[in-house]
Amino acid sequence: MRPFVSGPPLSPVANYGPARPRAVARWLYVMAALVVTMVLVGGITRLTESGLSITEWKPVTGALPPLSDAAWQAEFDTYRQIPEYIEVNGPAGMALADYKFIYFWEWFHRLLGRIIGLAFVVPLVWFWARRAIPVGYKHRLLALLALGGLQGVFGWLMVQSGTGAEAQALGRTDVSHYWLSIHLMTAFFTLGGLVWTALDLGNFAQGQPRASLRGFPIAVLAVLGLQLLYGAWMAGLNAGVVAGGGWLDSWPLMQGSFFPEGADWSQGLWHAISADVFLVHFIHRWWAFALVAALVMMGRRLRASAQRPVSIVLHTVFGIQILLGIATVWSHVFIWIAVLHQLFGALLVMATVWGAHCLGYRDRMPGSALR
């Protein structure tokens, strides 16, 4: 993801000492790919209702799944104490084999988190010891490490919202959609930071300036952020299935009309726009087109800056994402379509950050470099 500009780079750097910006950038791209994989597996975990299958957080011993029939039965017995089992899966007749299926996805999701942590910390220490990190980038890498740690904390708080004392008292059979959104948005923010930093390091390796982030690109990222937030709330509230039955009745209409019936305003505006399944679904589906307009404008600016390939990637990703969103509704949230929809949400973050970086990089270049 290197910015496309015409003309020669600014004063190429032939020797930048022991710093290895290209190697650090490649490592960050690998980390970004792992985060995308984490988002994908997280989507499967959510859609298979697997997130509450492991009720305890054991950072070390929890890396291994149960290894005996007795251990499996003990885990299953613990799971059977929470409201999700008592009110949903228990009455439906969940067997141990069914429990092993949902346990696998939550365990794999947590295992991938551990792998990402090691894949970040070990190379970071190595690059730091070898003085391979360019000047001005250590604080960024530490910030990304902190975000990864927060991601784990938020993930556990999300699970606690569906298994802890409050969940028991309220009889909550799922995680809080607010905590789910915090968990997912932190992943997207980390992904954007990884890509942006890697792109800046690519510039550094060519003796070119860092990109700036201001004005129009910030506005586009804000529009994207709101859409992603509503997508997370959609997932947490299972709001994808409330649109209706028939094709046209479920999209572009909802339950046969443009504005859905049944929206609950009785608990105030904030609850309505953040927790009512009908309104959350309505806002998510139509805010998507505000995002499309913003991304089309970004694409036009990219083409005007001789960065057409970035514009093509951006248009391709958001076009597929829109189609997947419609297909998700039409299919009544068929799991693999919904998973692809979440995957392309992560890819859209990467593409938009790439476009914002290219525009910010252009703003830092002198006029002669753009002619």
N, C-alpha and C positions, 0 to 999 in steps of 0.2 A: 504493500500500500504506500508507494512513494508518490509524492505530489508530482503531477504532470505540468511542467512549465516549459515554455520555449525559451531559447537563449541559454547561454552558459551559466553555470553556478557562480556564486560570488566567491572569489578568492579561495579555490579549493585548498583544503588542508592536507598536505602530504604526510605530515608527521604530527600526531597528537599524543606522543609519549606512550605510556603503557595503556592508556584508555583504549577500549575496544567497543566503540559505539555500535558497530554493525552486529557484533556478537551479542551484546546486551539487547539490541532491538530484536534479533531473531528469537532470543529466549522469551522476550515479552510477547511475541506473536504466538509462540507455543503456549504460553500461559493463557492468552486470549482464547485459543482453540480449546483449552481445557475448561475454561469458564463457560464457553458455549456448550460444551458437552455436559457440564454440570447443570446448565439451564434446561437442556434437553431431558436429562435424567430426572431433574426436579419436576418437569412437566408430566412425565410418565408416573412419577411417584404420586403426584397430586391427582391425576386422572384415574388412577387405579385405587384411590382412597387408601394409600399405603402409609401415609405420613405419620400416623399414630400407632403403628404396629410395634414400634420400639419405644417403650415408655420411660426409659432411663438413658442418661448420657454417661457413657464410660469411654473417655477419650483413648485409653490404652487397651484395656481388655475388650472393649466393644468392637475392636477392629476385626475380631474373629466372630463368625456366627456360631450358634449353638452346635456342639459337636457330638451330642448324644441324644437319645430319645428323651432322657430325663431332663436335659437342659432345654430341649425344645418345649417339653410340656410345662416347664417352669416359666418360660417366656410367654407361652400361650395363656397360662393361668394369670399372669400379671396383666396381660392385655385384656382379659375378660373382666377386669375390675373397672374399666373406664366406660364412660357413657356410650362411646361409639359402639362398643360390643354389646352392651346391655340393651340398647334401644334400637340398634340397626342390624349389626351382623349376627348377634346371638339369635334373635327371633327368626332371622332368615336361614338359620341352620349352618353356621360356619363350622367347618371341620378343620382339623389340624393341617391338612394339606392345603386348604384355602389360606390359612394363616401364614404358612410358609411362603406362599406366593407374595403376599403383600409385605411380609418381613423382608424378603429378598430385595425389593425395590428401595425400601427405606435404608436397609443396610448398605446397599450399593451406593446410594446417594451420599451417605455419610462416609463411606470408604473413599469415594472420589474426592470428597472434601479434604480428607487426610492426605491423599495423594497430591492434591493441588498445593496444600500447605508445604509439604516436603519439596515439591518441585519448584516452589518459590524460594524457600528459606535456604536450601543447600546451594543453588547457584548464586544467590545473593551474597552469601558468605564468601563463596569462592571468588566472585568478581570483586568484592570489596577487598579481600586479602591481596588479590593480584593488582590492585589499583586500576582495574579495568573499567570502572564506572567513571564517565566523564564528569568534570567539575559542574556542579549545579544540579545533578540528577540524583544524588543520594537521598535527599529529602523526599523526592517524589517516590522513589522506590520504597522508602520506609512508610510513606503514606499509603501506598498500595498494599503493603504488608498489613498495616493496621486495618484497612478496609476488609482484607481477607479474614482477619481475626474477628472483626465485628460481624461479618457474615455468619460465622459459626455461632456466635452468641445470639444473634437474631434468629437463627434457625432453631436453636434450642428453646428460646422464649416462645417461638411460634408453636413448637410441639407442646410446651408447657401450657399454652392457652387452651389446648384440647385435652390435656391429661391431668392438669394440676387441680388444686383444691377449688379454685374458682370454677373450672369446668365441671367438677363433680357437683358443686353446689347449684350451678345453673342447669345441669344436665346437658351441657353443650356436647354435641356429637361430632364436632369438627373443630379445626383450628380457627382462631380469629382471622378473619380476612384482612384485618388491619396489619397484624403481624406477618401474615403471608406477603402482603404488599411491601412491607419494609424489607423483608428477607429478599424478595425478588428484585426490588429496585436497587438494593445495595449491590447485588450481583451485576445489574446492568451498569451502574455507576462505575464499578470496578472495571468492567469490560471496556467501557469508554476510556477510562484512565490508562489502561494498558495499551490500547491502540494509539491514543494521542501521544503518549510518551515514546512509544516505539517509532512513530512517525517523526517526532522531534529528533530522536537519536539518528534516524536516517538522514535528516537534514544536517545534523552535526557532522556526520561522517563525510559529507560533501562540502563542508565549510559554509553552509547556508544557515540563515537565522531560524530561530524557533518561530512557530506560529503563535499568533495572538488569538484570543477568543473574546469577541466583543460584538455588539450590535446585532446584525441580522442572524448570524449563526447561533448566537445565544437564544434568540427568539425561536428559531427552528427547533433547537434542542429542548426548549421549554415546552413547545407544542408536542413534541415526541414524548417527553417525560410524562405529560398529563395523560396521553393515550396509553402509555405503558402502565401507568398507575391504575387506570380504569380497567385495563386488561387483567391486572393482578386481582383487582376486586371482583371482576367477573369470575375468575377462576375460584377465588375463595368462597364466593357466594353460590357457586354452581348456577350462575345466571344465564349461561348459554342456552339452557333448555326452555326458557320461559317465553320464547318468541311465538310459538304456535305450532300447528301441525303441518299444514300444506306448504308448498314451495313458496308461492307468493305471499301467503299469510305469515310466513316466518321471515322472509326477506324479499323485497325491501320493506314490507309491512311487518307489524308485530301484532299477532293475534287478530289479523285482518284489518288493522287500522294503522295510520302513521304513528300516532302516539298511543302507547299501550294503556289499556284500562287496568285498574288495580293498583296503581302507584299509591303508596301510603305516605301522606304528608302529616299525619297526626303527631309524629314524634319530632317535628321540626325540620327545617331546611337541611341541616347538615346530615341528619340521619337519612333523609330522603335521597340526597344526591350521592351519599357514600355507602349506604347499606340497604337501600330498597332495590330488590333484584330487577324490577322493571325499569327503573330510572337509570341504574348503573348500566344495564344492557343498552338502553336507548342512547345514553351519552357516549358510550364506547363506540357504538356502530356509526354514529354520525360525526363525532369528533374526528374519526378516522379521515374524513374528507377534508376537514380543516388541515390535518396533517399532510394529506396529499397535495393540497394547494401550496403549503409551505415548502414541501420537498420539490415540487415542480419549479417554484421560484428559485430554490437553491440550485437545481439542475441547470436552469437558464444562466445563472451567474457563473456556474462552473464552465459551461460551454463558452461563454463570453471571455473567460480567462484561459482559453485554450486547454481546458481540462475535461474534454469531452468523455474520455473513458470513465472517469469518476462519475459523471452524470449518467452514463449508460448503466453502470452498476447500480447506482442509487435508484433509477427508475425501474430497473428489473426487479430489485428486491422488494420495493414497496408495491409494485404491481402484483407480484406473486402473493405478498402478504395480504393484500385486500381480497384476492380470490380465495385464499385459504380461510380468511375470516368468514366470508359468505358461505363457503362449503362447510365450515364447522357448524354454522347455524342450521343450514339445510339438512345436514346429516344428524342433527340432534346430538352434537358433540361426540361424533365418532372418534375414538381415542387417537388413532394415528393421524387423522387430519388435524385434530386439536394440538397434538404434539408438534406437528410440522408448523402450525401457526405460531406456537411459542418459539420454535427454533428460528423461524424467519424474523420474529421480533428481535432476537439477539443479533441476527445478521443485519437487521435494519439499524440497530444501534451502531454497529461497526461501520456500516456504509455512511451513515449520517455524520458520525464523528470524522470519518475520512474526508467527506465533503467540507465540513466545517474547518478542518485543519488546512485543507487546500486553500480555502478562501482566506483564512487567517494568515497563511504563509504568503499568499499573494500580497496581502496588505503590508507585509513587512519588507517586501522586495522593492528596490528602487525601480522607477519607471523604465529604465533602460533594459532591465532584465525581463520585462514583460512584452517587449516589442519584438 
